[in-house]
Amino acid sequence: MKCRVCGKEANIRLSAYNTALCADDFLTFFERRVTRAVQKYHLIDQTDSTLVAVSGGKDSLSLWYILNRAGYLSDGIYIDLGIDEYSRVSFEKARLMADRLGRRIYRFSLPALFQKGIGDLSKVMRRAPCSLCGVLKRYLMNKACIDAGYTVLATGHNLDDEASALFGNLLYWKEAYLYKKSISLEGRGDYLAKKIKPFFLCSEREAAAYAILSRIDYVYEECPYSVGAKTLLYKELLNKIEVTSPATKIRFVKGYLERVKEQEARPDPERCARCGYPSYTETCNVCRLVERFGTGEAIRIECFEPAQATATPDISAKADAVV
Amino acid sequence: MKCRVCGKEANIRLSAYNTALCADDFLTFFERRVTRAVQKYHLIDQTDSTLVAVSGGKDSLSLWYILNRAGYLSDGIYIDLGIDEYSRVSFEKARLMADRLGRRIYRFSLPALFQKGIGDLSKVMRRAPCSLCGVLKRYLMNKACIDAGYTVLATGHNLDDEASALFGNLLYWKEAYLYKKSISLEGRGDYLAKKIKPFFLCSEREAAAYAILSRIDYVYEECPYSVGAKTLLYKELLNKIEVTSPATKIRFVKGYLERVKEQEARPDPERCARCGYPSYTETCNVCRLVERFGTGEAIRIECFEPAQATATPDISAKADAVV
């Protein structure tokens, strides 16, 4: 198996593209795919400032790294969910990357606000941890973005995440959710940040290979609450189809992207009467949660400056040359 | 595990219905589901005469058996695809059932018309056997139905067939095919028979259990050309989801049925200038095929009378009482 670009021994086979690449050419290939997606889908403008949602996993750390390498200088936001050792290690990895990039990282801590982690909070609320986590994360990341003056929130959702979520929505005909996802969702005024997913068309395996080959130190473990999650089963099944029919996942998600464009423009979301952020109800879920279970402290987001301003390896010139 | 109905030892667990049943009560349950589907979806009217597409497999033989038991007296049509031993055994099973029911069976033989089986025919045509088989079967079954004066063509497609086909169409966004399937498709005048699928909401496992418990002698082997078919993989994957989330398949297909109703009425299909049966092109695929590869003989459908007119076990009174 030879590298399609340089002819040397290949390190990774990419069946979806019917090709194989060596480590160096794979890194270039992957970065090019991401920067091209940023440009093609107008994810980040010259006037934008970007905040990356960083979990400490391979996807978000690779994304943060690539965006900075490509000249889209961006800071990070980390949500401490209070899942003991898992959260401690995750933040450690996130700070390591902040230092490597010489960028700022923000942190919001659930235990500081509720004196409880997501596990205990979900118990007292009698709600599944993953669904509660989703609500809180969406709210806090948006708030961090807006409050700290960033215009774009970038998340590390990859092709497998999108394909499995889409699959679940189709399987149960959840039309209300079906066309709410995209590679980019426009923001609104000063209360809803634009959201982008530059890895939308990059598989989980590619993102993992990129992280490993770039020596990115990330949390290998999945979140302990994700055990048995349906999306993990859907990912496994879609990967079985991918083995016999390569490129199925990317065709599935690209087909979706084409159709999502045809959807009508979204109306402006309603706003919470208390905090002013988007809400389907008069007072938003998070305001009610804080009122009921909060310690009385305001939602506070910490900011950590990088330990040292290291020089970020810059691929922006290269990326421009490519396109 | 006790039978939900009689409290005796259960023989089959039906997770999708959160129940378990003994052999006798399962047979009643299954027959009731089929006869209710026939009534609820208006599959067969009192004035209809029904022809069942019989392959010799568990689904079509069980269907033929149940329809006759329920008083929907119907004959069979068998297509001999010329797949050597497989075809020979399949027809044998079909005739056994014809004799058991005391009903007529029609046969159309591919080798008689082309001097070739489906395998050789697909080779000379450079077309996948399954796709060619689909075209020929659709045509010949409709022709048999119309020519012999039947008004309804019933096929044994089960829940797993429908769910896997639907899954494939969604995965590859085949919108052209997406809303063309249903539990019932209306006929047109004297050239297109009404098509019905009374097992649309019955799983493959249930149909197999019914066949075994009813001592129906069927062909166990899958068609040799189906090896590696994508639909088999899709069925396997959907069954994995079914294990963790029972009733997923039936919700998926029922959700589809609800949506298919909303589709616009189908326009009348165009007709072949030569044979008058439905066609997308001026001369239909089968007429062109016969012209190119046929022996010169007209399409001839044989008719076999049952060996003896046995009394069909009748559940029609029971079925009526149920609804």
Interface residues (C-beta under 8 A of the other chain):
Chain A: L170 L171 Y172 W173 G228 K230 L233 Y234 L237 K240 I241 T244 S245 T248 R251 F252 G255 Y256 R259
Chain B: L170 L171 Y172 W173 G228 K230 L233 Y234 L237 K240 I241 T244 S245 T248 R251 F252 G255 Y256 R259
